[in-house]
Amino acid sequence: MIIKKCELEKIIGLGNKIPDTKKMEFVLVGRSNVGKSSFINTFINRKNYARTSQTPGKTRTINYYNINDKFYFVDLPGYGYAKVSFDEQEKWSKFINKYLNTSKNIEEIIMLIDIRHKPSEKDISMWQWLLQVTGYEPIVIATKSDKLKKTEIMHNIKMIRDELLATSEAIIIPFSAMTRDGLKEIYEVIDKIMK
């Protein structure tokens, strides 16, 4: 896959209508500070296109990134940040649920999980919820793999699979935005889905 174009084309807030993009949508979900913006920047080979934040839970919009005029990355707000009020979390939960249930273009869910730690209760709940809503297992991008030794990476991939109760067929790719490890495999998976 060669990225020729990326444009942050739509920014959707609470109360806005879910757009019909008429293109495949790859939906990005993950805890606040798991590295979604860094993943997007590495994927499109641009340093600061998707803004990374030192303040977890800051993103309050659904962001649509048009990639090569062929598909969208739809970046959902990060979950699990305690300083976001319960009411705010509830509103966003309902809005995200509405998106997942009404978008006609969702092709795949991509869930980002920090490879260094066991999936949190909220990660596991999100995994189970996505299974229930979509009927299929998300692709897992296990971020920050550069922080581990190679022997630890395989051990932690198994740990993530076991904690999520994921099947042996579930795709889990170790990834590092620093070293770009895993990027080739991610391109290959998306290319295969789009064929």
JOJO-V351400 format. One record per pair of residues at least 6 apart in sequence whose C-alpha atoms are under 6 Angstrom apart, sorted by the first residue. I is the first residue (numbers start at 1). J is the second residue. D is the distance in whole Angstrom. If there is no record, write none. Layout:
i=(I/I)
j=(J/J)
d=(D/D)
This chain:
i=(1/3/4/5/5/6/6/7/7/8/8/9/9/10/11/11/12/12/13/23/24/24/24/25/25/25/25/25/25/26/26/26/26/27/27/27/27/28/28/28/28/29/29/30/30/30/31/31/31/32/32/32/32/33/34/37/37/41/41/42/57/57/59/60/62/62/63/63/64/64/65/65/66/109/110/110/110/111/112/112/112/113/114/114/115/115/124/131/139/140/141/141/142/142/142/143/143/144/145/145/145/146/174/175/175)
j=(187/44/68/67/68/66/67/65/66/64/65/64/65/64/62/63/61/62/61/71/71/105/107/71/72/73/105/106/107/73/107/108/109/73/74/109/110/74/75/110/111/76/111/78/111/112/78/79/80/56/57/78/79/56/114/50/52/47/50/177/78/81/77/77/75/76/74/75/73/74/72/73/72/138/138/139/140/140/140/141/142/142/142/143/142/143/164/137/171/172/172/173/173/174/175/175/176/176/174/175/176/176/182/181/182)
d=(6/6/6/6/5/5/5/5/5/6/4/6/6/5/6/5/5/5/5/5/5/5/5/6/5/6/6/5/5/5/6/5/6/6/5/5/6/6/5/5/6/6/5/6/6/5/5/5/6/5/5/4/6/5/6/5/5/6/6/6/6/6/5/6/6/5/6/5/6/5/5/5/5/5/5/5/6/5/6/5/6/5/6/5/5/6/6/6/5/5/6/5/6/5/6/5/6/5/6/5/5/6/6/5/5)
